[in-house]
Amino acid sequence: MPHLHRLSEISSRHSQDFQQAGMHNPVGQPAHISGGQTIGRVADALVDDTQGRIRYLVVDQDGGDINGSALIPIGLARIENDGVYFDDLTTSQYSSLHRYSDHEEYTFEHQSSDERVLRGATGTAAMTSTTTTETTQHGYNYRDEDTSDRLFKTPERLQLLEERLVVDKERYLAGSVQIGKHVETRQENVAVQVEHEEVVIERHAVGDGRPVEGNVHLGDNTTVRVDVEAERANIGKQAFVTEEVSVGKRTITETETHTAEVGREVLDVDKSGDVNLNATPDDRRDR
């Protein structure tokens, strides 16, 4: 006979199990019953070991040990982003449900008792007889998916997806700058004052004609030597610091606009025949 097991004990990938069932993963979300009353949070789920289908949600009331949590059939759940809603479950029914225990098998008798609580007093005999027949024929302690029973029918929830641009940045080498130096030459003129000596010859006529004493021979080669001096410029070169250069970096932030194509899933509703469609404002917008 198939047994029920906690999903957390047979799989570490909760989200994929729930996605395969066509709904969001409700584990950890608050649970509400009729009238919007909060009864705790969804702590786990129970699946059967033959078909791997989710059958019950385990609702923990005090947020502590999972033992003592209520087992509520998955078909009663309305799963939303902000929590799980059991709209048809009353406070009285919730209080009468069997409580989960790690040391106790959730048997067919326990399930039948909970089904009678959830269905109400009317039709109890017929429900019990039908359930017993199915158990004998198939060996299941729950109703098959293709029956009219809605207790174990997986909530149907269509997700509309849209693409959004995700911007990431990476650093790359945009270029480089090399700083060096070289020598440029030019012709430069400089004015320098220099001195030189010149020989000055002055001649004076003697009017009274004085006689020359001694033996004098005309044509005697007598010379006078006068040395003259001059200045000349000696040009040299010396290096001077005329400029200092510091090299660094700074970050400039600028805004770039990039364009990409994204897609969004839009709800398509095809009506056949005379059907009244009650759609939310968001649904009407997408049609």
C-alpha positions as CSV (number, residue, x, y, z in Angstrom):
1,M,0.0,0.0,0.0
2,P,1.4,3.5,-0.9
3,H,2.6,5.6,2.0
4,L,2.8,9.3,2.5
5,H,6.1,11.0,3.1
6,R,7.3,14.5,4.0
7,L,8.6,16.3,0.9
8,S,11.5,17.7,2.8
9,E,12.7,14.2,3.7
10,I,12.7,12.8,0.1
11,S,13.8,15.9,-1.9
12,S,15.9,19.0,-1.2
13,R,14.5,20.7,-4.2
14,H,11.1,21.9,-3.0
15,S,10.6,24.6,-5.6
16,Q,11.0,22.2,-8.6
17,D,8.5,19.7,-7.1
18,F,5.9,22.4,-6.7
19,Q,6.6,23.8,-10.2
20,Q,6.1,20.4,-11.7
21,A,2.8,20.4,-10.0
22,G,1.9,23.7,-11.7
23,M,2.0,26.0,-8.7
24,H,4.3,28.2,-6.6
25,N,6.2,26.7,-3.7
26,P,4.0,27.6,-0.6
27,V,6.4,26.3,2.1
28,G,7.1,29.0,4.6
29,Q,4.1,31.1,3.6
30,P,1.2,32.0,6.0
31,A,-1.9,29.9,5.9
32,H,-5.5,31.3,6.2
33,I,-8.9,29.7,6.5
34,S,-12.4,31.0,5.9
35,G,-12.8,34.6,6.8
36,G,-9.1,35.4,6.4
37,Q,-8.1,34.0,9.8
38,T,-4.4,33.1,10.0
39,I,-3.8,29.6,11.4
40,G,0.0,29.4,11.0
41,R,2.3,28.7,8.2
42,V,2.9,25.9,5.6
43,A,5.8,23.9,7.1
44,D,5.9,21.0,4.6
45,A,4.0,18.8,2.2
46,L,3.1,15.1,2.1
47,V,3.5,13.1,-1.1
48,D,2.7,9.5,-2.0
49,D,5.5,7.1,-2.6
50,T,4.1,5.6,-5.8
51,Q,3.1,8.5,-8.1
52,G,5.1,11.2,-6.3
53,R,2.0,13.5,-6.1
54,I,1.5,16.1,-3.5
55,R,-1.5,15.1,-1.3
56,Y,-1.5,17.2,1.8
57,L,0.0,20.5,3.1
58,V,1.3,20.4,6.6
59,V,0.2,23.6,8.5
60,D,2.2,24.4,11.6
61,Q,0.4,26.6,14.1
62,D,3.0,27.7,16.6
63,G,6.1,27.8,14.3
64,G,7.9,25.2,16.4
65,D,8.1,21.5,16.2
66,I,6.2,20.1,13.1
67,N,4.5,17.5,15.3
68,G,1.0,18.6,16.0
69,S,0.5,20.3,12.7
70,A,-2.7,20.0,10.7
71,L,-2.9,18.0,7.5
72,I,-5.0,19.7,4.9
73,P,-5.7,18.2,1.4
74,I,-3.9,20.1,-1.4
75,G,-7.2,20.5,-3.3
76,L,-8.6,22.9,-0.7
77,A,-5.7,25.3,-1.2
78,R,-5.7,28.6,-3.1
79,I,-2.0,29.5,-3.4
80,E,-1.2,33.2,-3.9
81,N,2.1,35.1,-3.6
82,D,1.3,36.4,-0.1
83,G,0.1,33.1,1.3
84,V,-2.1,30.0,1.1
85,Y,-5.8,30.4,1.5
86,F,-8.2,27.5,2.5
87,D,-11.3,29.5,1.7
88,D,-13.9,26.7,2.4
89,L,-12.2,25.5,5.6
90,T,-14.0,26.6,8.8
91,T,-12.5,27.0,12.3
92,S,-14.5,24.0,13.5
93,Q,-13.3,21.8,10.7
94,Y,-9.7,22.9,11.2
95,S,-9.9,22.1,14.9
96,S,-11.3,18.6,14.1
97,L,-8.6,17.6,11.7
98,H,-6.0,14.9,12.5
99,R,-2.6,16.2,13.7
100,Y,0.6,15.1,12.2
101,S,3.1,13.0,14.2
102,D,6.5,11.7,13.2
103,H,5.8,8.5,15.1
104,E,2.4,7.7,13.6
105,E,1.3,6.5,10.2
106,Y,-1.4,8.7,8.6
107,T,-3.6,5.7,8.0
108,F,-6.7,5.2,5.8
109,E,-8.9,5.5,8.9
110,H,-7.3,8.9,9.7
111,Q,-7.8,10.1,6.2
112,S,-11.4,8.9,6.0
113,S,-12.2,10.6,9.3
114,D,-10.7,13.9,8.0
115,E,-12.6,13.6,4.8
116,R,-15.9,13.3,6.7
117,V,-15.0,16.4,8.6
118,L,-14.2,18.3,5.4
119,R,-17.3,17.1,3.6
120,G,-19.7,17.7,6.4
121,A,-22.3,15.3,7.9
122,T,-24.3,15.0,4.7
123,G,-23.3,12.2,2.3
124,T,-21.1,10.5,4.9
125,A,-22.3,7.0,4.2
126,A,-22.0,7.3,0.4
127,M,-18.5,8.8,0.7
128,T,-17.3,6.1,3.0
129,S,-18.7,3.3,0.7
130,T,-17.1,4.9,-2.4
131,T,-13.8,5.4,-0.7
132,T,-13.7,1.8,0.6
133,T,-14.4,0.5,-3.0
134,E,-11.6,2.5,-4.4
135,T,-9.2,1.3,-1.7
136,T,-10.1,-2.4,-2.5
137,Q,-9.7,-2.0,-6.2
138,H,-6.6,0.2,-6.4
139,G,-4.9,-0.1,-3.1
140,Y,-5.0,3.7,-2.6
141,N,-6.0,5.4,0.6
142,Y,-7.0,8.5,-1.3
143,R,-9.2,9.2,-4.4
144,D,-7.8,9.0,-7.9
145,E,-7.0,12.2,-9.7
146,D,-9.6,11.6,-12.5
147,T,-12.6,11.3,-10.1
148,S,-14.9,14.1,-9.1
149,D,-13.2,14.5,-5.8
150,R,-11.6,17.9,-5.5
151,L,-9.8,17.3,-2.2
152,F,-6.5,16.2,-3.9
153,K,-6.7,18.1,-7.1
154,T,-3.6,20.2,-7.6
155,P,-4.5,23.9,-7.7
156,E,-4.2,25.3,-11.2
157,R,-2.3,28.5,-11.5
158,L,-1.0,30.0,-14.8
159,Q,2.0,32.1,-14.5
160,L,2.6,34.9,-17.0
161,L,6.3,35.7,-17.5
162,E,8.0,38.8,-18.8
163,E,11.6,39.5,-19.6
164,R,13.4,42.3,-18.0
165,L,16.8,43.8,-18.8
166,V,19.5,42.8,-16.3
167,V,22.5,45.1,-16.4
168,D,25.9,44.0,-15.5
169,K,29.2,45.8,-15.8
170,E,32.7,44.6,-16.5
171,R,36.0,46.4,-16.5
172,Y,38.1,46.2,-19.6
173,L,41.3,47.9,-20.9
174,A,40.1,50.9,-22.9
175,G,43.6,52.1,-23.7
176,S,46.9,53.2,-22.3
177,V,49.1,56.4,-22.1
178,Q,52.9,56.3,-22.0
179,I,54.8,59.3,-20.6
180,G,58.4,59.9,-21.8
181,K,60.6,62.8,-23.0
182,H,62.8,63.7,-25.9
183,V,65.2,66.6,-26.8
184,E,64.2,69.4,-29.2
185,T,67.0,71.8,-30.4
186,R,66.7,75.4,-31.5
187,Q,69.0,78.3,-32.5
188,E,69.2,81.0,-29.8
189,N,71.1,84.3,-30.0
190,V,72.6,86.0,-27.0
191,A,74.2,89.5,-26.9
192,V,77.5,89.8,-25.1
193,Q,79.5,92.9,-24.6
194,V,83.3,92.4,-25.1
195,E,86.2,94.8,-25.0
196,H,89.3,95.1,-27.0
197,E,92.2,97.6,-27.1
198,E,93.1,99.8,-30.0
199,V,96.5,101.5,-30.7
200,V,96.2,105.2,-30.8
201,I,99.0,107.1,-32.6
202,E,99.2,110.9,-32.1
203,R,101.6,113.0,-34.1
204,H,102.7,116.5,-33.0
205,A,104.7,119.0,-35.1
206,V,107.8,120.6,-33.5
207,G,107.9,124.2,-34.5
208,D,111.3,125.5,-33.2
209,G,113.4,122.6,-34.7
210,R,115.5,121.4,-31.8
211,P,118.9,119.8,-32.8
212,V,119.7,116.2,-32.1
213,E,122.7,115.6,-30.0
214,G,125.2,112.8,-30.6
215,N,125.9,110.8,-33.6
216,V,122.8,110.2,-35.5
217,H,122.5,108.2,-38.5
218,L,119.3,108.6,-40.6
219,G,117.6,105.4,-41.5
220,D,118.3,103.7,-38.1
221,N,115.7,100.9,-37.8
222,T,114.1,101.8,-34.5
223,T,110.8,100.3,-33.7
224,V,108.3,100.5,-30.9
225,R,106.0,97.5,-30.0
226,V,102.7,97.9,-28.4
227,D,100.6,94.9,-27.4
228,V,96.8,95.2,-27.6
229,E,94.3,93.0,-25.8
230,A,90.7,92.0,-26.6
231,E,87.8,90.0,-25.0
232,R,86.1,87.2,-26.6
233,A,82.9,85.2,-25.6
234,N,83.1,81.6,-24.5
235,I,79.6,80.0,-24.9
236,G,78.7,77.1,-22.6
237,K,75.4,75.3,-21.7
238,Q,73.7,74.5,-18.4
239,A,70.4,72.5,-17.7
240,F,67.6,74.2,-15.8
241,V,64.3,72.6,-14.5
242,T,61.5,74.4,-16.3
243,E,58.5,72.0,-15.6
244,E,57.5,69.0,-13.5
245,V,54.9,66.4,-14.7
246,S,52.8,64.2,-12.3
247,V,51.0,61.2,-13.8
248,G,47.8,59.7,-12.1
249,K,44.3,58.5,-12.9
250,R,40.7,59.6,-12.1
251,T,37.3,57.9,-12.6
252,I,34.7,59.6,-14.8
253,T,31.1,58.4,-14.5
254,E,28.9,58.8,-17.6
255,T,25.5,57.5,-18.6
256,E,25.1,55.2,-21.6
257,T,21.8,54.2,-23.2
258,H,21.6,50.6,-24.5
259,T,18.6,49.2,-26.3
260,A,17.6,45.5,-26.2
261,E,14.4,43.6,-27.1
262,V,12.5,41.9,-24.3
263,G,9.3,39.8,-24.4
264,R,6.3,39.5,-22.1
265,E,3.7,36.7,-22.0
266,V,0.2,38.0,-22.5
267,L,-2.9,36.0,-21.5
268,D,-4.9,34.7,-24.5
269,V,-8.5,33.7,-23.7
270,D,-10.5,31.9,-26.5
271,K,-14.2,31.6,-25.9
272,S,-16.4,29.1,-27.7
273,G,-20.1,29.4,-27.6
274,D,-22.2,31.5,-25.2
275,V,-19.8,31.9,-22.3
276,N,-19.8,34.7,-19.7
277,L,-16.2,35.5,-18.8
278,N,-15.6,37.3,-15.5
279,A,-12.0,38.7,-15.8
280,T,-10.1,41.0,-13.5
281,P,-9.0,44.4,-14.8
282,D,-5.5,43.0,-15.4
283,D,-6.9,40.1,-17.4
284,R,-8.9,42.5,-19.6
285,R,-5.9,44.6,-20.2
286,D,-3.9,41.6,-21.5
287,R,-6.6,40.3,-23.8
